[in-house]
Each structure stands twice: as structure tokens, then as C-alpha cells.
């Protein structure tokens, strides 16, 4: 295959019963007419869906094909398993998503060998004034109450509902019951897994959306979910989340920033507002809001040059700084 270079992605469109059309209006995503697309999988290497490369000599190839060919030069020395180590999505909740929970790697090794652990984080990009999310249980809830309310169809009465505001950051750790509700658009960064145990779906009569109460009972956590730290690192640079599965930083402002991609981890840069250009020795790409570029671990030095006020999210594997400005 070609020598490494920054990879622009064409997302995989995932149809959902709860989808809206704001991925098209906010970010110019070309949504098929008559198809309810709730998720744009911006960087995806899963059996359920693959994003494709949109630029350079590898245009049209799937991310899985490039991952297999480039190996650690793409994913980094800390990556393992032969699969791209992150899943990056844009989600538009035109209706309420099902209430659900995800297993951890430990849960899957113990009980669900056909599944993969799913730790994820949400960055709220847009929300209607009434936009809400569900995250965790109300104080005092336990497994007995979960069982009683699941049987009676009243599960929402014991769930913690929070307002959704643009800029909010939520880590949804494995075992945390959660749901994205109507009127909210998020960027989601997670482990590369589609393992979801659905526990409540508002009475939707869809045989393709079964509930998974027995599986969920094994993994649910009733302690209060911890909030991400959101630590300032430098002018216009903020740490949002740092866990073993991923690290997320937010860039904002008008100033250019230059850094060296850490060879331990691939990085994914998503512009969430405004526009800019990503420059490297191997090529440059223009980025507008909603566009995603993958920075291979072996890429070396890069520079992001905003064109006016801009906001962007940079993600990689956990444990190592991503954008150490000027390093």
C-alpha cells in the first residue's frame, strides 16, 4: 500500500429508528433520501460497518483494509488485536434512544465471549432547549428495584435525567445505564465495539430491537457515575477524559498548534465547529465542521491551522498526551 499520510474518512451511515436529519443540516453529511440515519461512523473498523478513506491513493479502501496493511504504523505500538482501536461517531437523536448498558472487557471475558467491551464518551455538540440525557440511576436504586420496574414498565422512574448543553462531556463507563434523548447531537468516542444490552425501549414494537434484561443484570452498576476531569493543559487545550480505552482532548480558539504524533497511538481529529487545515510532511487536508481525519501513529509532526474561531476534538489511546503544543 501507499506510504502513510493523514487519512480523511467517509463515514459509514447507520440507519436508526430514532434518527433525525441534523447530521445533514449541521455538518453537511449526505444522508440518503428516505433513510433515517442516526449515526455517522466517522472512523469505524467493525464487522457491522466500515468507514472508507476519502483522500489520496487509498481513497475507497475501508479502514479495516488500511489497518491490516499498515499495522502499528497506523494504530501505534500500544494498539493490539489487529483492529483499529477506536470507534468515532456522530449521533443525532431525532427521538429517544433506548435505555441501555454496555459490558466491560472483563464482563465479556467472563460471561459474553462473543462480545467486546464498550467504554464510551459523549461530547454534546448541539441540543434543543429541552434536550436531556439519562446517565445512571437515582440514589438508592438497586437490582431489586431494577427488576420490579422492568417488570412493571416503569424503569424511567428510577433513572437519573440530566440536561444536555453544547460542550458538555460525559464518560459512559461500562455498567452505566444511559440513553441519549430527543433533540441532542453528540460526538461519541469509544472502544471499537457495538455490544449493547437494551433494557427499555418505550414500547416500540420492533422485533429487530429485543430487550436484553438477563445480560444487563450481570453488568449494571448502581454507584454514581464519575464525571470526567476536564483539566486545562495550555491556552486553547483541555483534557476531557483519560481512561485506558481512550484519551480525549479539546482544542479551541484561533491559534495554530503543532505537535508530534506519539508513536504509541493513532490519533483521530474531528473538527466540531469552524474550519481549519491539518498539515504534515506527507500532505495537508482541509477540515470543516463534522469532518474527521486520522493521524497515523508514525506520521510525525503535524500542525493544525484554524481559519478563524474553531473547536476540534483529538482522541487516541489512553495514557499518553496527544496535543502537547509545540513539542
Secondary structure, DSSP 8 states (H G I E B T S, - for coil): ------EEEE-EEEE-TTB-SHHHHHH-----TT--EEEEEEE-EETTEE-EE-SGGGTT-BHHHHHHHHTHHHH-TT--SSS-S-EEEEEEESS---EEE---HHHHHHT-TTS----EEEEEEEE-TT-EEEEEE-TT--HHHHHHHHHHT-GGGGEEEEE--TT-EEEE-TT--EEE-TTEEEEEEE-S----EEEE-TT---TTS---HHHHHHH---S-------EEEETTEEEEEEETTEEEEEEEES--EEEE--TTS-EEEEEEESEEEEEETTEEEEEETT-EEEE-TT--EEEEEESSSEEEEEEESTTS-S--TT-
